Amino acid sequence: MIVVTIVSQFILFVSLSILMGAFIMRLIPASLKPDISLPTKWIYASLWSIPIVTFAPILQLLVILLKQFGLFPSLLKIVMNYQVGHSWLATVVLTFILAALLLVSEKRASHLFTVIYLFILTAMIAAIAFASHAHAMGSTAGFFIDFIHLFAFSIWVGILLQVSFFATSYDNWEAFLKWFSPTAIAALTAVALSGVLLTETIVPDYVTGWSSPYGHWLFIKHVLLMPLIFIIFANGVLIKLQLSKPNFNPTIWTKLEAALLLLILLVTAIYSEHQPPMPFVQTDNVSLLFQWMLSMPLENGMTGHFQMNGTGVIFFILTAVFIGLFVVSFIKRAPLIISILLCLVMALCFYIGIMSITVFNFIGYCIPHVH
């Protein structure tokens, strides 16, 4: 069941992004974007997938309640009494409203209709945030933080998906970058700040939380943000040095950024389906990946801390070296596979560096955990 919910979460994130990107690009003047051709079937497929995939957590509850109640009483109970049920019901209603508007306005599309589409889509994101861990644990503040996080991510990923996979030419690319680069930076800032607040709301001790599946996948997501920052820098700044060169295809690099963002969304879907950690180690809720890194088993009640050592310094230096090599690979127009490998190795070195300086202990008792 957990695999189903993870896949459902990932499809949800991608569907919201496709819709958000499609509607935003309709509002952008033709002179400020490349030519984009998005088949209508992508719009409808993305839209109708949302109520289907958001039913996954309903199904989880349904399996539990079916043993005590019947099918329809259980479903009614979930929809009426649980936040996840309220969220799903609102999502279904908004989906039908948006689908009806799309059908009515299909042959007379205007900016006004597009703004209405965006308003309804934003309401759908709010409905989804209503059922989040952050809302359950942090009440109203948690809801708004999760909403901003998902909203900013969908704008960023959505626009990238449009220009990376549905652009039919590279015309107006420099004009596109003039407004998209600050948009991406603003989205990254919103995602980062809301992410910090979400972490403080859901994970009471960030480093100790790495021992749990939820906390460790969250940490992996944060590690992946580091190469993403340098790809954004390449796409926003360094790419201007390449646009005048013949046969340069800028969408190759936006595809790399989009692919990394999709990977981050997948990681988000994975940890979202796990139980948030306690402020101390629980041996019945330990990440298998984290456990594999340990030199000895964790014990209940331990907490995580940093302690610098030679291994950490070496891997941080290697991280800096691979960052430099990535920049050089972009300027020298190295094959894309080289840049991808450099990004992965960069993230891996940073991950190992952080892991190597992390220790778990009781008072006066310290356990370094990397082989």
SERO-4910 file (N, C-alpha, C, O; in steps of 0.05 Angstrom, whole numbers):
BEGIN
 pado doro    nc1    nc2    nc3   cac1   cac2   cac3    cc1    cc2    cc3    oc1    oc2    oc3
  Met    A     16    -24      0      0      0      0     17     25      0     10     45    -13
  Ile    A     40     24     14     57     48     16     68     56    -11     72     79    -17
  Val    A     74     36    -28     83     42    -55     62     56    -71     68     75    -86
  Val    A     37     47    -68     15     60    -82     12     89    -74      8    107    -90
  Thr    A     14     95    -47     11    122    -38     35    140    -46     31    164    -52
  Ile    A     59    128    -47     82    144    -56     79    152    -86     83    175    -93
  Val    A     72    132   -102     67    137   -131     45    157   -135     47    175   -152
  Ser    A     24    155   -119      1    174   -120     10    202   -114      2    221   -127
  Gln    A     26    205    -93     36    231    -85     53    244   -107     50    267   -113
  Phe    A     70    227   -119     87    237   -140     71    247   -164     75    268   -175
  Ile    A     51    230   -172     34    238   -195     18    263   -188     14    280   -206
  Leu    A     10    266   -163     -4    290   -155     13    315   -158      4    335   -170
  Phe    A     38    314   -149     56    337   -152     61    344   -181     60    367   -188
  Val    A     65    323   -197     70    328   -226     46    340   -240     48    358   -256
  Ser    A     22    329   -233     -3    339   -246     -8    368   -239    -15    384   -256
  Leu    A     -5    375   -213     -8    403   -205     11    421   -220      4    443   -228
  Ser    A     36    412   -223     56    428   -236     50    432   -266     53    454   -276
  Ile    A     41    411   -279     34    413   -308     12    433   -311     13    450   -329
  Leu    A     -9    432   -295    -31    451   -297    -22    479   -290    -29    498   -305
  Met    A     -7    482   -269      2    509   -261     20    521   -283     16    544   -291
  Gly    A     38    506   -294     56    515   -315     40    522   -340     46    543   -353
  Ala    A     21    506   -348      5    511   -372    -11    536   -370    -12    552   -389
  Phe    A    -24    541   -347    -40    565   -344    -23    590   -342    -31    611   -353
  Ile    A     -1    588   -328     17    612   -325     28    620   -353     28    644   -360
  Met    A     36    600   -369     48    606   -395     27    618   -414     35    633   -432
  Arg    A      2    613   -410    -19    625   -426    -21    655   -421    -29    670   -439
  Leu    A    -13    664   -398    -14    692   -391     10    708   -400     10    733   -401
  Ile    A     32    694   -407     57    707   -415     55    715   -445     48    698   -461
  Pro    A     62    740   -452     62    748   -480     80    731   -497    101    721   -487
  Ala    A     73    727   -522     89    710   -540    118    719   -543    136    703   -548
  Ser    A    122    745   -540    149    756   -543    168    750   -520    192    754   -521
  Leu    A    156    739   -498    172    734   -474    174    704   -467    181    696   -445
  Lys    A    169    687   -488    171    659   -483    176    644   -509    169    655   -531
  Pro    A    188    620   -508    191    605   -533    163    594   -541    145    593   -525
  Asp    A    161    585   -566    136    573   -575    131    547   -560    149    530   -559
  Ile    A    107    544   -550    101    520   -534     76    507   -545     56    521   -550
  Ser    A     76    481   -548     53    466   -557     47    444   -538     59    423   -538
  Leu    A     28    449   -520     20    429   -500     -7    417   -509    -27    430   -509
  Pro    A     -7    391   -516    -32    378   -524    -53    380   -502    -47    378   -478
  Thr    A    -78    385   -510   -100    388   -491   -103    364   -474   -112    366   -450
  Lys    A    -97    340   -485   -100    315   -469    -83    316   -444    -90    303   -424
  Trp    A    -60    330   -444    -43    332   -421    -58    348   -399    -55    341   -375
  Ile    A    -72    368   -407    -87    384   -387   -108    367   -373   -110    367   -349
  Tyr    A   -124    353   -390   -146    337   -378   -136    313   -363   -147    306   -342
  Ala    A   -115    301   -373   -103    277   -359    -92    286   -331    -96    272   -311
  Ser    A    -79    309   -331    -69    319   -305    -91    326   -286    -90    320   -262
  Leu    A   -112    339   -297   -134    348   -280   -149    324   -268   -154    323   -244
  Trp    A   -156    304   -285   -172    282   -274   -156    263   -257   -167    247   -242
  Ser    A   -130    264   -260   -113    246   -243   -113    256   -214   -109    240   -195
  Ile    A   -119    282   -209   -117    293   -182   -137    280   -163   -128    271   -141
  Pro    A   -163    279   -169   -181    266   -150   -176    236   -147   -183    224   -126
  Ile    A   -164    224   -168   -159    195   -166   -136    190   -147   -138    173   -129
  Val    A   -113    204   -150    -90    199   -134    -94    209   -105    -82    198    -86
  Thr    A   -110    230   -101   -114    240    -74   -133    221    -59   -138    225    -35
  Phe    A   -144    201    -73   -161    181    -59   -144    160    -44   -155    145    -28
  Ala    A   -118    159    -50   -101    139    -38   -101    139     -8   -105    118      4
  Pro    A    -98    162      6   -100    162     35   -128    154     45   -131    143     67
  Ile    A   -149    161     29   -176    153     36   -177    122     36   -189    110     54
  Leu    A   -165    110     16   -164     81     13   -151     68     37   -160     47     47
  Gln    A   -129     80     47   -115     70     70   -133     68     95   -135     48    109
  Leu    A   -148     90     99   -167     91    122   -190     72    118   -199     59    136
  Leu    A   -198     70     93   -221     53     86   -215     23     93   -232      9    103
  Val    A   -191     15     87   -182    -13     93   -185    -19    123   -192    -41    131
  Ile    A   -178      2    139   -179     -2    168   -208     -2    178   -215    -19    194
  Leu    A   -224     17    168   -251     20    178   -270     -2    168   -291     -7    180
  Leu    A   -264    -14    145   -281    -34    133   -286    -58    152   -307    -71    151
  Lys    A   -266    -63    169   -269    -86    187   -290    -81    208   -302   -100    220
  Gln    A   -296    -56    213   -315    -49    234   -342    -39    222   -363    -44    234
  Phe    A   -340    -25    200   -364    -14    187   -366    -25    159   -348    -39    149
  Gly    A   -388    -20    145   -390    -27    117   -376     -8     99   -364     12    108
  Leu    A   -377    -13     73   -362      3     54   -373     32     54   -357     51     58
  Phe    A   -398     36     49   -409     63     46   -410     78     73   -403    102     74
  Pro    A   -417     65     96   -414     79    121   -386     87    127   -381    109    139
  Ser    A   -366     71    120   -338     77    125   -330    101    108   -317    120    118
  Leu    A   -338    101     82   -331    123     64   -344    149     74   -331    170     73
  Leu    A   -369    147     82   -383    171     92   -370    182    117   -368    206    121
  Lys    A   -362    164    134   -349    172    159   -323    186    154   -317    207    167
  Ile    A   -307    177    135   -282    189    128   -286    217    116   -273    236    124
  Val    A   -305    219     97   -310    244     84   -321    265    103   -315    289    100
  Met    A   -337    256    123   -350    275    141   -333    282    165   -335    304    176
  Asn    A   -316    263    175   -304    267    201   -273    269    200   -261    276    221
  Tyr    A   -260    265    178   -231    266    177   -222    288    158   -234    294    138
  Gln    A   -199    301    166   -188    323    149   -182    313    121   -187    327    102
  Val    A   -171    289    119   -164    278     93   -190    274     76   -189    277     51
  Gly    A   -212    268     89   -237    266     74   -248    293     65   -258    295     43
  His    A   -246    313     83   -254    340     75   -238    350     51   -248    362     32
  Ser    A   -211    344     53   -193    353     32   -200    340      5   -201    354    -15
  Trp    A   -205    314      6   -212    300    -19   -238    309    -31   -240    313    -55
  Leu    A   -258    313    -14   -284    323    -24   -282    350    -37   -293    354    -59
  Ala    A   -267    368    -25   -262    395    -37   -247    392    -63   -253    407    -82
  Thr    A   -228    374    -64   -212    370    -89   -230    360   -111   -227    369   -134
  Val    A   -248    341   -105   -266    331   -126   -284    352   -137   -288    355   -161
  Val    A   -296    368   -119   -314    390   -127   -299    410   -145   -309    418   -166
  Leu    A   -275    418   -136   -260    438   -152   -251    426   -179   -250    441   -199
  Thr    A   -245    400   -180   -238    387   -205   -261    389   -225   -256    396   -248
  Phe    A   -285    383   -216   -308    384   -234   -314    413   -243   -321    417   -266
  Ile    A   -310    432   -225   -314    460   -233   -294    469   -254   -301    481   -274
  Leu    A   -269    462   -250   -248    469   -269   -252    455   -295   -248    467   -316
  Ala    A   -259    430   -295   -264    415   -319   -287    427   -335   -285    429   -360
  Ala    A   -308    435   -322   -331    447   -335   -323    473   -348   -331    479   -370
  Leu    A   -308    490   -334   -299    515   -345   -281    511   -369   -283    526   -389
  Leu    A   -263    492   -368   -245    486   -390   -261    478   -415   -255    487   -437
  Leu    A   -282    462   -411   -299    454   -434   -314    477   -445   -316    480   -470
  Val    A   -325    494   -428   -342    517   -437   -325    537   -452   -333    549   -472
  Ser    A   -300    542   -442   -284    564   -453   -263    554   -472   -245    569   -481
  Glu    A   -264    529   -480   -243    517   -497   -239    532   -523   -216    536   -532
  Lys    A   -260    542   -536   -258    555   -562   -258    586   -559   -256    600   -579
  Arg    A   -259    596   -535   -258    625   -531   -241    632   -507   -248    647   -490
  Ala    A   -217    620   -508   -198    624   -486   -191    653   -484   -186    667   -504
  Ser    A   -189    663   -459   -181    691   -454   -165    692   -428   -164    672   -413
  His    A   -151    715   -424   -136    718   -399   -154    716   -375   -145    706   -354
  Leu    A   -179    726   -377   -197    725   -354   -202    696   -346   -201    689   -322
  Phe    A   -208    679   -366   -213    650   -360   -188    638   -347   -190    622   -329
  Thr    A   -165    645   -358   -140    633   -348   -135    641   -319   -126    624   -303
  Val    A   -141    666   -312   -138    675   -284   -157    659   -266   -150    652   -244
  Ile    A   -182    654   -276   -201    638   -261   -190    609   -257   -193    598   -236
  Tyr    A   -178    598   -279   -167    571   -276   -146    571   -254   -145    553   -237
  Leu    A   -128    591   -254   -107    592   -234   -118    595   -206   -108    584   -187
  Phe    A   -140    611   -203   -152    614   -177   -163    587   -167   -159    581   -144
  Ile    A   -176    572   -184   -187    546   -176   -165    527   -170   -167    511   -151
  Leu    A   -144    527   -186   -121    509   -181   -108    516   -155   -100    498   -140
  Thr    A   -106    541   -148    -94    550   -123   -112    540   -100   -101    531    -79
  Ala    A   -138    541   -103   -157    530    -83   -153    500    -80   -155    490    -57
  Met    A   -147    486   -101   -142    457   -100   -117    451    -84   -116    433    -68
  Ile    A    -96    467    -88    -71    464    -73    -76    469    -43    -65    455    -26
  Ala    A    -93    489    -37   -100    495    -10   -115    471      3   -110    464     26
  Ala    A   -133    459    -13   -148    436     -3   -129    412      3   -133    398     23
  Ile    A   -109    409    -14    -90    387    -10    -73    393     15    -67    374     30
  Ala    A    -64    418     18    -48    426     42    -64    422     68    -52    418     89
  Phe    A    -91    423     66   -108    420     89   -105    392    102   -109    389    126
  Ala    A    -97    372     86    -94    345     95    -65    338    101    -59    314    105
  Ser    A    -47    357    103    -19    352    106    -11    346    135    -26    351    153
  His    A     13    334    138     24    330    165     27    357    180     21    358    204
  Ala    A     35    377    165     40    403    178     15    415    189     15    427    211
  His    A     -8    412    175    -33    422    185    -42    406    210    -52    418    229
  Ala    A    -38    380    209    -46    363    231    -30    369    256    -40    368    279
  Met    A     -4    376    253     14    380    276     18    409    283     23    415    306
  Gly    A     14    427    263     19    455    269     -5    473    265     -3    497    266
  Ser    A    -28    461    262    -54    475    259    -53    495    236    -42    488    215
  Thr    A    -63    519    240    -67    538    218    -40    546    205    -37    548    181
  Ala    A    -20    552    223      6    560    213     18    538    195     30    544    174
  Gly    A     16    513    204     26    490    188     13    488    161     25    482    141
  Phe    A    -13    494    161    -28    493    135    -17    514    116    -12    507     92
  Phe    A    -14    538    125     -4    560    107     24    554     97     31    560     74
  Ile    A     41    544    115     69    538    107     69    516     86     84    519     66
  Asp    A     53    495     90     53    473     70     41    483     44     50    475     22
  Phe    A     21    500     45      9    512     21     29    528      5     32    524    -19
  Ile    A     44    545     18     65    561      5     86    543     -8     95    548    -30
  His    A     94    522      7    114    504     -3    105    490    -29    120    490    -48
  Leu    A     81    479    -29     71    465    -52     64    485    -75     69    478    -99
  Phe    A     54    508    -69     47    528    -89     72    538   -103     72    539   -128
  Ala    A     93    545    -89    118    554   -101    131    533   -118    141    538   -140
  Phe    A    131    508   -108    143    486   -123    128    481   -149    141    476   -169
  Ser    A    102    482   -148     86    477   -172     90    498   -194     91    492   -217
  Ile    A     94    523   -185    100    544   -205    127    539   -218    129    540   -243
  Trp    A    147    534   -202    174    530   -212    176    506   -230    185    508   -253
  Val    A    167    483   -220    168    458   -236    150    460   -261    157    451   -282
  Gly    A    127    473   -257    108    475   -280    118    490   -303    116    481   -326
  Ile    A    130    513   -298    142    529   -320    165    514   -334    167    513   -358
  Leu    A    182    501   -317    204    486   -328    195    463   -346    207    458   -367
  Leu    A    174    449   -337    164    427   -353    154    437   -380    158    423   -401
  Gln    A    141    460   -380    131    471   -405    153    477   -425    152    468   -448
  Val    A    174    491   -416    195    500   -435    214    477   -441    227    477   -462
  Ser    A    216    457   -423    235    436   -428    225    414   -446    240    403   -463
  Phe    A    199    408   -444    188    385   -458    167    392   -479    159    375   -495
  Phe    A    157    416   -479    136    424   -498    143    448   -515    126    457   -531
  Ala    A    167    458   -513    176    480   -530    182    470   -558    194    449   -561
  Thr    A    173    485   -578    178    477   -606    200    493   -619    207    488   -642
  Ser    A    210    513   -604    232    530   -615    247    542   -591    237    541   -568
  Tyr    A    270    554   -597    286    567   -576    284    598   -578    299    612   -566
  Asp    A    265    607   -594    262    636   -598    255    650   -572    242    638   -555
  Asn    A    264    674   -568    258    691   -545    269    679   -519    259    685   -497
  Trp    A    289    662   -521    299    649   -496    311    669   -477    307    667   -452
  Glu    A    326    689   -487    337    709   -469    316    725   -456    318    732   -432
  Ala    A    295    732   -471    272    747   -460    258    730   -439    249    740   -418
  Phe    A    256    704   -444    244    686   -425    260    685   -399    248    685   -377
  Leu    A    286    684   -401    303    682   -377    301    707   -360    304    706   -335
  Lys    A    296    730   -373    295    756   -357    273    755   -336    276    768   -315
  Trp    A    251    741   -342    230    740   -321    230    713   -307    221    711   -284
  Phe    A    239    691   -320    238    666   -307    260    663   -285    255    651   -265
  Ser    A    284    673   -291    306    670   -271    298    682   -244    301    668   -224
  Pro    A    289    707   -243    280    717   -216    256    702   -205    253    699   -181
  Thr    A    239    691   -223    216    675   -213    227    649   -200    217    641   -179
  Ala    A    246    636   -213    258    612   -201    272    618   -175    270    602   -156
  Ile    A    286    640   -173    299    648   -148    279    653   -126    282    644   -103
  Ala    A    257    667   -133    236    672   -114    223    646   -104    217    643    -81
  Ala    A    218    628   -123    206    602   -117    225    586    -99    216    574    -79
  Leu    A    251    586   -105    271    571    -89    271    583    -61    272    568    -41
  Thr    A    270    610    -59    270    622    -32    246    615    -16    247    608      7
  Ala    A    222    615    -30    197    608    -16    198    579     -8    189    572     14
  Val    A    208    561    -25    209    533    -19    228    528      4    223    512     22
  Ala    A    251    542      4    271    538     25    261    548     52    263    534     72
  Leu    A    250    572     53    240    584     78    217    567     89    216    561    113
  Ser    A    198    561     72    175    544     81    184    517     89    173    505    107
  Gly    A    205    506     75    216    480     82    228    480    110    225    462    125
  Val    A    243    502    117    254    505    143    232    505    165    234    492    185
  Leu    A    211    521    159    189    523    178    174    497    181    166    489    203
  Leu    A    171    483    158    158    456    159    174    437    176    163    421    192
  Thr    A    200    438    172    218    420    187    216    426    217    214    407    233
  Glu    A    215    451    224    213    458    253    186    450    264    184    443    288
  Thr    A    165    450    247    138    443    256    136    412    259    123    403    279
  Ile    A    147    397    241    142    368    240    165    352    253    160    332    265
  Val    A    190    362    250    213    347    260    225    362    284    238    382    280
  Pro    A    220    353    308    228    368    332    259    370    335    268    389    347
  Asp    A    274    350    326    303    351    327    313    342    299    312    318    294
  Tyr    A    322    361    283    328    355    255    349    333    252    345    314    237
  Val    A    372    336    265    394    317    262    386    289    273    391    269    260
  Thr    A    374    289    296    365    263    308    344    250    289    344    225    287
  Gly    A    328    266    277    307    256    259    318    241    235    304    226    222
  Trp    A    344    245    228    356    230    206    356    200    210    357    185    191
  Ser    A    354    192    235    353    163    240    327    150    231    326    125    227
  Ser    A    306    166    227    280    155    219    277    156    189    290    172    176
  Pro    A    260    140    177    255    141    148    246    169    139    256    179    119
  Tyr    A    227    181    154    218    208    147    241    228    147    245    242    127
  Gly    A    255    229    169    277    248    172    299    244    153    311    264    143
  His    A    306    219    147    329    214    129    322    221    100    339    232     86
  Trp    A    298    214     91    291    222     64    288    253     62    294    264     41
  Leu    A    279    266     83    278    295     84    306    306     81    310    326     66
  Phe    A    326    294     95    353    303     92    364    299     64    378    316     53
  Ile    A    357    277     52    366    272     24    354    293      5    368    302    -13
  Lys    A    329    300     10    317    322     -6    334    348     -3    339    361    -23
  His    A    342    354     21    357    378     26    385    377     13    395    397      3
  Val    A    397    353     13    422    349     -1    420    354    -31    437    366    -43
  Leu    A    398    345    -43    393    349    -72    389    378    -79    392    386   -102
  Leu    A    381    394    -60    378    423    -65    404    436    -72    405    457    -86
  Met    A    427    425    -62    453    438    -67    460    437    -97    466    458   -108
  Pro    A    461    414   -110    467    415   -139    446    430   -154    451    442   -175
  Leu    A    421    430   -144    400    445   -158    406    475   -159    401    488   -179
  Ile    A    417    486   -137    424    514   -136    445    521   -158    443    542   -171
  Phe    A    464    503   -162    484    508   -183    473    505   -211    482    518   -229
  Ile    A    454    487   -214    441    485   -240    425    510   -246    424    519   -269
  Ile    A    411    520   -226    396    546   -229    415    568   -237    409    584   -255
  Phe    A    439    569   -224    459    589   -231    468    586   -260    471    605   -274
  Ala    A    472    561   -268    480    556   -296    459    564   -316    464    577   -336
  Asn    A    433    557   -310    411    564   -328    404    593   -328    394    603   -348
  Gly    A    410    607   -306    402    635   -304    424    654   -312    419    676   -322
  Val    A    450    647   -307    472    665   -312    491    655   -333    496    668   -354
  Leu    A    502    631   -329    522    620   -348    511    615   -375    526    616   -395
  Ile    A    485    609   -377    473    602   -403    474    626   -422    474    622   -446
  Lys    A    475    650   -411    476    674   -428    501    675   -445    502    688   -466
  Leu    A    522    662   -435    548    661   -449    546    641   -473    563    642   -491
  Gln    A    526    623   -473    524    603   -493    503    608   -514    504    596   -536
  Leu    A    484    625   -508    461    629   -526    469    638   -554    456    632   -574
  Ser    A    491    654   -556    499    664   -582    515    643   -598    520    648   -622
  Lys    A    522    621   -586    537    601   -600    519    583   -617    497    577   -609
  Pro    A    528    575   -641    512    559   -659    506    531   -647    522    520   -633
  Asn    A    482    521   -654    474    494   -646    471    490   -616    471    467   -607
  Phe    A    470    512   -601    466    508   -572    437    504   -565    420    521   -574
  Asn    A    431    483   -551    403    477   -544    399    482   -514    407    466   -497
  Pro    A    386    504   -507    383    511   -478    364    492   -464    365    490   -439
  Thr    A    346    478   -478    327    461   -464    340    436   -452    329    424   -434
  Ile    A    364    430   -462    379    407   -449    384    413   -420    381    395   -403
  Trp    A    391    438   -414    397    445   -386    372    450   -370    372    445   -346
  Thr    A    351    460   -382    326    462   -367    315    435   -361    302    430   -340
  Lys    A    319    416   -379    311    388   -374    326    376   -350    314    362   -334
  Leu    A    351    383   -348    367    373   -325    356    385   -299    353    371   -279
  Glu    A    350    411   -300    338    424   -276    311    411   -269    305    406   -246
  Ala    A    294    407   -290    268    396   -286    270    367   -276    255    359   -258
  Ala    A    289    352   -286    293    324   -277    301    323   -248    291    306   -233
  Leu    A    318    341   -240    327    342   -212    304    350   -194    300    339   -172
  Leu    A    287    369   -203    264    377   -188    244    354   -185    232    350   -164
  Leu    A    240    339   -207    223    316   -206    233    295   -186    218    282   -172
  Leu    A    260    291   -186    271    273   -166    266    282   -138    260    266   -120
  Ile    A    268    308   -134    262    320   -107    233    315   -100    226    310    -77
  Leu    A    215    318   -120    187    313   -115    182    284   -107    165    277    -90
  Leu    A    197    265   -121    194    237   -114    203    231    -85    190    217    -71
  Val    A    226    244    -78    235    241    -50    215    252    -30    210    240     -9
  Thr    A    203    275    -38    182    286    -21    159    267    -17    148    264      4
  Ala    A    151    255    -40    129    235    -38    136    212    -20    118    201     -6
  Ile    A    161    203    -21    170    181     -4    168    187     26    156    172     41
  Tyr    A    180    210     34    180    215     63    153    224     73    147    221     97
  Ser    A    136    235     55    109    243     64     92    220     73     73    224     88
  Glu    A     99    196     65     83    172     72     94    158     97     84    136    104
  His    A    114    170    110    124    159    134    116    175    159    107    198    156
  Gln    A    119    163    182    112    176    207    134    196    214    157    189    215
  Pro    A    127    222    221    147    241    230    161    231    255    149    217    271
  Pro    A    187    238    258    203    226    280    198    241    307    187    263    308
  Met    A    206    228    328    207    239    355    234    253    359    252    251    342
  Pro    A    237    269    380    263    283    385    285    266    395    305    276    405
  Phe    A    281    239    394    302    220    403    299    195    386    278    191    373
  Val    A    319    178    386    319    154    369    298    135    380    295    130    404
  Gln    A    282    123    361    264    101    366    273     77    349    272     79    325
  Thr    A    282     56    361    293     34    346    273     20    329    280      5    311
  Asp    A    247     24    334    227     12    317    219     30    294    200     24    279
  Asn    A    233     53    291    228     71    269    254     82    258    258    106    256
  Val    A    271     64    250    298     71    240    300     66    210    290     46    200
  Ser    A    311     86    196    315     83    167    334     61    160    356     59    172
  Leu    A    327     44    141    345     22    133    371     33    121    392     22    126
  Leu    A    369     55    105    393     67     93    411     78    115    435     75    114
  Phe    A    399     91    134    414    102    157    427     80    173    450     82    181
  Gln    A    412     59    178    422     37    194    446     24    179    465     15    192
  Trp    A    445     23    153    467     11    137    493     27    141    515     16    139
  Met    A    490     53    146    513     70    150    526     68    178    548     77    182
  Leu    A    512     55    196    521     54    224    543     33    228    544     13    215
  Ser    A    561     40    247    582     20    254    572      2    277    584    -19    282
  Met    A    550     10    290    537     -6    311    508      3    314    501     25    306
  Pro    A    491    -14    325    463     -8    326    457     17    343    472     23    362
  Leu    A    436     32    335    426     54    352    411     42    375    402     20    375
  Glu    A    409     59    396    393     51    419    372     72    425    375     96    418
  Asn    A    350     63    437    328     82    443    338    105    461    354    100    480
  Gly    A    330    129    454    336    152    471    361    168    462    366    189    472
  Met    A    376    157    443    400    172    433    391    197    417    368    198    407
  Thr    A    409    216    416    404    240    400    428    246    382    450    237    388
  Gly    A    423    260    360    445    265    340    458    292    344    445    312    351
  His    A    484    293    338    499    318    340    521    318    319    526    298    306
  Phe    A    534    341    315    556    344    296    583    343    311    585    354    333
  Gln    A    603    330    299    630    329    310    649    328    286    652    307    273
  Met    A    663    350    280    680    351    257    703    331    259    714    327    281
  Asn    A    710    320    236    733    301    235    746    303    207    736    316    189
  Gly    A    768    288    204    783    289    179    767    279    155    769    290    133
  Thr    A    751    258    159    736    248    137    716    268    126    713    271    102
  Gly    A    703    283    145    684    303    137    698    325    121    687    334    100
  Val    A    721    334    130    736    355    116    743    347     88    740    362     69
  Ile    A    752    322     85    760    312     58    736    312     39    739    320     16
  Phe    A    713    303     49    690    301     31    678    329     25    666    333      4
  Phe    A    681    348     44    672    375     38    690    388     17    681    403      0
  Ile    A    716    382     18    735    392     -2    728    380    -29    728    394    -50
  Leu    A    722    354    -30    715    341    -55    689    353    -66    686    356    -90
  Thr    A    670    360    -48    646    373    -57    652    399    -72    641    404    -93
  Ala    A    670    415    -60    678    440    -73    691    436    -99    687    451   -118
  Val    A    708    415   -101    722    408   -126    701    402   -148    704    411   -170
  Phe    A    682    385   -141    662    377   -161    643    400   -169    632    400   -191
  Ile    A    639    419   -151    624    443   -158    639    458   -179    627    467   -199
  Gly    A    665    462   -175    682    476   -195    682    461   -222    680    474   -243
  Leu    A    684    435   -221    684    419   -246    657    421   -260    657    422   -285
  Phe    A    636    423   -245    609    426   -258    608    453   -273    598    453   -296
  Val    A    617    474   -261    617    500   -274    634    500   -299    625    510   -320
  Val    A    657    487   -298    675    485   -321    662    468   -343    664    475   -366
  Ser    A    648    447   -335    635    429   -355    613    445   -371    609    440   -394
  Phe    A    600    463   -357    579    479   -370    592    498   -390    583    500   -413
  Ile    A    612    513   -380    625    533   -397    638    520   -422    637    531   -444
  Lys    A    650    497   -418    664    483   -440    645    465   -457    654    452   -475
  Arg    A    619    466   -450    599    451   -464    606    421   -466    605    409   -487
  Ala    A    613    410   -443    618    381   -441    592    366   -446    570    377   -442
  Pro    A    594    341   -453    569    325   -457    552    325   -431    562    326   -409
  Leu    A    526    325   -436    507    328   -413    511    306   -392    508    311   -369
  Ile    A    518    282   -401    522    260   -382    544    266   -362    542    258   -339
  Ile    A    564    281   -371    586    289   -353    575    308   -331    581    304   -308
  Ser    A    559    327   -339    548    346   -320    529    332   -300    528    338   -277
  Ile    A    513    313   -310    495    297   -293    511    282   -272    505    282   -248
  Leu    A    533    268   -281    550    253   -263    563    271   -242    565    264   -219
  Leu    A    572    295   -251    584    314   -232    564    323   -211    571    326   -188
  Cys    A    539    327   -219    518    335   -200    514    313   -180    512    318   -156
  Leu    A    512    288   -189    507    266   -171    530    262   -152    526    257   -128
  Val    A    555    263   -162    578    259   -145    580    282   -125    588    278   -102
  Met    A    574    307   -134    574    330   -117    556    325    -93    563    330    -70
  Ala    A    531    317    -99    511    312    -78    520    289    -59    517    290    -35
  Leu    A    531    268    -72    540    244    -56    563    252    -37    562    243    -14
  Cys    A    582    268    -46    604    276    -29    594    293     -6    603    290     17
  Phe    A    575    311    -12    564    328     10    549    311     30    551    315     54
  Tyr    A    534    291     20    519    273     37    538    257     56    533    256     80
  Ile    A    559    246     44    578    230     60    592    248     80    597    240    102
  Gly    A    599    273     71    612    292     89    595    298    114    605    297    136
  Ile    A    570    304    109    552    309    132    548    285    149    549    287    174
  Met    A    544    262    137    541    237    152    565    231    169    562    221    192
  Ser    A    589    236    159    613    229    173    619    246    197    633    238    215
  Ile    A    607    270    198    611    287    222    587    286    241    586    301    261
  Thr    A    568    268    236    545    265    253    550    242    273    558    220    265
  Val    A    544    247    298    547    226    319    521    224    334    506    243    337
  Phe    A    516    200    345    493    195    361    503    186    389    520    168    391
  Asn    A    491    198    410    501    192    437    480    195    458    459    206    454
  Phe    A    488    183    482    475    191    507    493    211    519    513    219    507
  Ile    A    487    220    543    505    239    557    531    226    563    533    205    576
  Gly    A    553    238    552    580    227    557    586    202    541    606    188    547
  Tyr    A    569    195    522    573    170    506    568    176    477    546    184    469
  Cys    A    588    172    461    587    181    433    592    158    414    611    143    417
  Ile    A    575    156    393    578    135    373    581    146    345    560    154    334
  Pro    A    605    148    334    607    156    306    595    134    288    599    110    293
  His    A    580    142    268    563    122    254    571    116    225    556    101    212
  Val    A    592    127    215    599    120    187    622    100    187    641    103    202
  His    A    620     80    169    642     60    167    668     74    160    688     61    158
***
